[in-house]
Amino acid sequence: MKRCLFLLLGLMGLCLSVFAQEETYIPPYYPTLSGTSDYAAWYLEYPDSLLWANVGAEAVCSLRIDAKGKVIEREISSSHPYFVQAAHRVIDLMDHWIPAQRDGQNVEGRVEVVVPFHPEDYRYRSWRQQQVLEACRGQYVDEAPRLPDQIRKLILSNMTWPSTKDQTAVSVCRFRVNREGYVDSVRILIPGKPAFDQEAERIIRSFPRFVPARSNGRPVPYEFFLTIKFWKLDLEYYLLERQRRQLEAVMSEPKEKVSDYTEASFPGGMEELERFVQSQLVITSQMKEKGRKGRVVYQFDVDIDGTMKNFQLVRSLSPLMDAEALRVLKLLKDREWIPGMYNNREKGYREFHVSQFTIPVYFRW
């Protein structure tokens, strides 16, 4: 009897230990708002031919996740190879898994993800996620304004949710990009929900500076229609992704900090610029008589439209040489510079920025 009791207690202990072990294992998962499959559906690119044919299906993805949260093995099956390809692209984007844990330690683990391909759901989501920017009619320019980044990023990065009860809204707006590239004259064309109309106006006024439109070589005002589609779930997913990218940027930063500013660049580089300047100099006999050999140094700004502005004399030789150096530098104003860019990490988008240069002009004879 005692032997049976000990045996029973031993079996119970074994079962409890197995159960305890199972309790300490947490499978890998993806940090999302409403489930891994929903997240995958949010970021998939539906194969065009199957979308137009209204063909739907599911792709079953069996994944092995390593202890660092990376996919190291995958098997994907579906009814059509195009769905398999699209599912592979989605899994490529899902690169920050929370790894499995056993007894509090990160370990390899397996997980299954179902990627749903539903044509109607996809069309609806694609429409809701689209932010529509259109030029107003009757404007004839050589170059339309240039945005520093995608309109979707500019809108969602500046958006805050203005309502506790509404999940969706639409605001139709009109605004102008003035000669300096700043947004003004913002107005709501079709009134909707007041809180969202106010938020739409605030978002547009928060836009960074554009490269202004040009006509006959000069900057001119330009007007746009903008339909802002508010969808709370879309904003939440966007902010989650932005937070992930910011975290990855911090984790992968090199020991030497990389600047968020990329300065404007001259076609052919600074050597080509200096070569052009020196080739255009006209050294007169009067300069030789009244001046001396050496260098004149000027400082100037390259604006976001590639034009040179705000020339300042830093080092002088003589009034004649200073004037000649400035004349030659101003010949560069019509040569197209590539504008400088600023990576706004807080907002998650790029902005144009004004770059400053200092250049010597040498007088030799």
C-alpha positions in Angstrom: 0.0 0.0 0.0 2.8 2.4 1.0 4.6 1.5 -2.2 1.6 2.4 -4.3 1.1 5.6 -2.3 4.8 6.6 -3.0 4.4 5.7 -6.7 1.2 7.8 -6.9 2.9 10.8 -5.2 5.8 10.4 -7.5 3.6 10.5 -10.6 1.7 13.5 -9.2 5.0 15.3 -8.6 6.2 14.5 -12.1 2.9 15.9 -13.6 3.2 19.0 -11.5 6.8 19.5 -12.6 5.8 19.1 -16.2 2.8 21.5 -15.7 5.1 24.0 -14.1 7.6 23.7 -17.0 4.8 24.4 -19.4 3.6 27.3 -17.4 7.1 28.9 -17.7 7.2 28.7 -21.5 5.8 31.7 -23.4 5.8 31.3 -27.2 7.1 34.1 -29.5 4.7 36.9 -30.4 4.6 40.1 -32.4 3.8 43.4 -30.6 0.6 44.5 -32.3 -2.6 46.3 -31.4 -5.1 43.7 -32.4 -3.4 40.4 -33.3 -0.6 39.2 -35.6 -2.8 38.2 -38.5 -4.5 41.6 -38.5 -1.1 43.3 -38.4 0.0 41.2 -41.4 -3.1 42.1 -43.3 -2.5 45.8 -42.6 0.9 45.8 -44.4 0.4 43.3 -47.2 0.6 44.3 -50.9 -2.2 42.4 -52.6 -1.2 40.9 -56.0 -2.9 43.1 -58.6 -4.1 40.3 -60.9 -5.8 38.4 -58.0 -7.2 41.6 -56.5 -8.9 42.6 -59.8 -10.1 39.0 -60.3 -11.6 39.2 -56.7 -9.7 36.1 -55.7 -9.2 35.6 -51.9 -7.3 33.1 -49.8 -5.1 32.7 -46.8 -1.4 32.1 -46.5 -0.2 30.0 -43.6 3.2 30.9 -42.4 5.1 28.6 -40.0 8.0 30.5 -38.5 11.0 29.8 -36.3 12.1 32.8 -34.3 15.5 33.0 -32.7 16.3 34.3 -29.2 16.9 37.8 -30.6 13.4 38.0 -32.2 14.5 37.4 -35.8 12.9 35.0 -38.2 15.5 32.3 -39.1 13.2 29.8 -40.8 9.9 30.0 -42.6 7.5 27.8 -44.5 4.6 29.5 -46.3 1.8 27.7 -48.1 -1.2 29.1 -50.0 -3.5 28.4 -52.9 -1.6 30.6 -55.3 2.2 31.4 -55.6 1.4 35.1 -55.8 -0.1 34.9 -52.3 3.0 33.1 -51.1 5.2 35.8 -52.5 3.1 38.6 -50.9 3.2 36.7 -47.6 7.0 36.5 -47.8 7.2 40.3 -48.2 5.0 40.8 -45.1 7.1 38.5 -43.0 10.2 40.4 -44.2 8.7 43.5 -42.7 7.9 41.8 -39.4 11.5 42.0 -38.1 11.1 42.7 -34.4 9.4 39.7 -32.8 9.3 39.2 -29.0 11.2 35.9 -28.7 9.9 32.9 -26.8 10.8 32.6 -23.1 11.5 29.6 -21.0 12.1 30.2 -17.3 12.6 33.9 -18.0 15.3 33.3 -20.6 14.9 34.2 -24.3 14.9 31.0 -26.4 14.1 29.9 -30.0 10.5 29.2 -30.6 7.9 28.4 -33.3 4.8 30.3 -34.2 2.1 30.1 -37.0 0.8 33.2 -38.6 -2.2 33.3 -41.0 -2.0 36.1 -43.5 -5.6 36.8 -44.8 -6.1 37.9 -48.4 -9.6 39.4 -48.5 -10.2 41.7 -51.5 -13.0 43.8 -50.0 -11.1 44.3 -46.7 -7.9 45.3 -48.6 -9.7 47.8 -50.8 -11.4 49.4 -47.8 -8.1 49.6 -45.9 -6.2 51.0 -48.8 -8.8 53.7 -49.4 -8.8 54.6 -45.7 -5.0 54.8 -45.5 -4.7 57.0 -48.5 -4.2 60.8 -48.0 -5.1 62.6 -51.2 -3.1 65.7 -52.3 -4.2 67.3 -55.6 -3.2 70.5 -57.4 -6.0 73.1 -57.8 -6.9 73.6 -61.4 -5.9 76.6 -63.6 -2.3 76.9 -62.3 0.4 76.9 -64.9 4.0 76.7 -63.6 7.3 75.3 -64.7 7.7 73.3 -61.5 5.1 72.4 -58.9 6.0 72.6 -55.2 8.1 69.7 -53.8 7.4 68.0 -50.6 10.2 66.9 -48.3 8.6 63.5 -47.6 5.4 61.5 -48.3 2.2 63.4 -47.7 1.0 60.4 -45.5 4.0 60.9 -43.2 3.5 64.6 -43.0 -0.2 64.2 -42.0 0.0 61.2 -39.5 3.2 62.5 -37.8 1.5 65.7 -37.0 -1.9 64.2 -36.1 -3.4 63.9 -32.6 -6.8 62.3 -32.1 -9.4 65.0 -31.4 -12.4 62.9 -30.3 -13.1 60.2 -27.7 -16.2 58.8 -29.4 -15.4 58.9 -33.1 -13.2 56.3 -34.9 -13.2 57.8 -38.4 -13.7 61.2 -40.2 -12.9 63.0 -43.4 -11.9 66.6 -43.9 -11.6 68.3 -47.3 -9.2 71.2 -47.2 -7.5 73.8 -49.4 -4.2 75.5 -48.7 -1.5 77.6 -50.4 2.3 77.2 -50.5 3.6 80.7 -50.7 6.7 82.1 -52.5 8.9 81.1 -49.6 7.6 77.6 -49.4 5.5 78.0 -46.2 1.9 76.9 -45.9 -0.8 79.6 -45.6 -4.4 80.4 -46.5 -5.7 77.1 -45.0 -9.4 76.6 -45.1 -12.0 73.8 -44.9 -13.9 73.3 -48.1 -16.5 70.8 -47.0 -17.4 71.1 -43.3 -17.6 67.8 -41.4 -17.1 67.0 -37.8 -15.9 70.3 -36.2 -13.2 68.7 -34.0 -11.6 66.9 -37.0 -11.9 70.0 -39.2 -9.9 72.0 -36.6 -7.4 69.2 -36.3 -7.0 69.1 -40.1 -6.3 72.8 -40.2 -3.8 72.5 -37.4 -2.0 69.5 -39.2 -1.6 71.5 -42.4 -0.2 74.5 -40.6 2.3 72.2 -38.9 3.7 71.0 -42.3 7.5 71.7 -42.8 8.6 74.0 -45.5 8.1 73.0 -49.2 10.3 73.9 -52.1 8.0 76.5 -53.7 6.6 76.4 -57.2 8.6 78.2 -60.0 7.4 80.0 -63.1 9.8 81.7 -65.5 12.6 81.0 -63.0 10.9 82.7 -60.1 9.1 81.3 -57.0 5.3 81.7 -57.2 2.4 80.7 -54.9 0.6 77.4 -55.6 -2.6 75.9 -54.2 -3.6 72.4 -53.3 -6.7 70.4 -52.3 -6.1 67.9 -49.5 -8.4 65.2 -48.3 -7.4 64.1 -44.9 -8.8 60.7 -43.9 -8.9 60.2 -40.1 -8.9 56.6 -39.0 -7.9 55.9 -35.4 -6.6 52.4 -36.0 -4.5 53.6 -38.9 -2.9 56.3 -36.7 -2.2 53.9 -33.9 -0.5 51.4 -36.3 1.5 54.2 -37.8 2.7 55.5 -34.4 3.6 52.0 -33.3 5.7 51.5 -36.5 7.4 54.9 -36.0 8.2 54.1 -32.4 9.8 50.8 -33.6 11.9 52.6 -36.2 13.1 55.1 -33.6 14.0 52.4 -31.2 15.9 50.5 -33.9 17.8 53.7 -34.9 18.9 54.2 -31.3 19.9 50.6 -30.9 21.9 50.5 -34.1 23.5 53.9 -33.8 27.3 53.7 -34.4 29.7 54.8 -31.6 30.4 58.0 -33.6 27.1 59.9 -33.8 25.8 60.4 -37.3 24.4 63.9 -38.0 20.7 64.2 -38.9 21.7 67.0 -41.3 22.7 66.4 -44.9 24.1 69.6 -46.4 23.2 70.9 -49.8 25.5 69.6 -52.6 26.8 71.2 -55.8 26.6 69.2 -59.0 30.0 67.7 -59.5 31.0 68.4 -55.9 33.0 71.2 -54.3 36.0 70.7 -56.6 33.7 71.4 -59.6 32.4 74.5 -57.8 35.9 75.9 -57.1 37.0 75.1 -60.6 34.0 77.0 -62.1 34.7 80.0 -59.9 38.4 80.2 -60.8 37.6 79.8 -64.5 35.2 82.8 -64.4 37.5 85.3 -62.6 38.6 88.3 -64.6 41.8 89.8 -63.2 42.4 93.3 -64.5 45.6 95.4 -64.7 44.1 97.7 -62.1 43.7 94.8 -59.7 47.4 94.0 -60.2 48.4 97.6 -59.6 46.3 98.3 -56.5 45.7 94.9 -55.1 47.8 91.9 -53.9 47.7 88.2 -54.5 45.7 86.1 -52.1 42.2 85.0 -51.4 38.8 86.5 -50.8 36.5 84.5 -48.6 32.7 84.7 -48.8 30.0 83.0 -46.7 26.5 82.3 -48.2 23.4 80.2 -47.7 21.9 77.6 -50.1 18.2 77.8 -49.7 15.9 74.8 -50.0 15.1 75.6 -53.7 18.8 75.5 -54.6 19.4 79.3 -54.8 22.3 81.0 -53.1 21.5 83.9 -50.7 22.8 86.1 -47.9 26.4 86.6 -49.2 28.7 87.9 -46.5 32.3 88.9 -46.9 34.5 87.1 -44.4 38.0 87.9 -45.7 38.8 90.9 -47.9 41.7 91.7 -50.3 40.6 94.9 -51.9 37.3 96.5 -53.0 37.9 95.5 -56.6 38.8 91.9 -55.9 35.9 91.6 -53.3 33.5 92.8 -55.9 34.8 90.5 -58.6 34.7 87.4 -56.3 31.0 88.3 -55.5 30.2 88.7 -59.2 31.5 85.3 -60.0 29.8 83.6 -57.0 26.4 85.1 -58.1 26.9 83.4 -61.5 26.2 80.2 -59.6 22.7 81.2 -58.5 21.2 79.7 -61.7 23.1 76.4 -61.3 20.9 73.9 -59.5 22.0 72.8 -56.1 20.6 69.7 -54.4 18.9 71.1 -51.3 20.0 70.0 -47.8 17.8 67.6 -45.8 17.1 67.2 -42.1 16.0 63.9 -40.6 13.4 64.9 -38.0 13.6 61.9 -35.7 10.9 63.2 -33.4 8.4 63.4 -36.2 9.7 60.5 -38.2 10.0 62.4 -41.6 12.5 64.4 -43.5 12.5 68.2 -43.9 14.4 70.5 -46.2 16.9 72.8 -44.5 19.1 75.8 -45.4 22.8 75.0 -45.7 25.6 77.4 -45.1 28.9 77.4 -47.0 32.2 79.3 -46.8 34.3 79.4 -50.0 37.6 81.0 -50.9 38.2 82.7 -54.2 41.9 82.9 -55.1 43.6 85.7 -57.0 46.8 84.6 -58.6 48.9 86.1 -61.5 
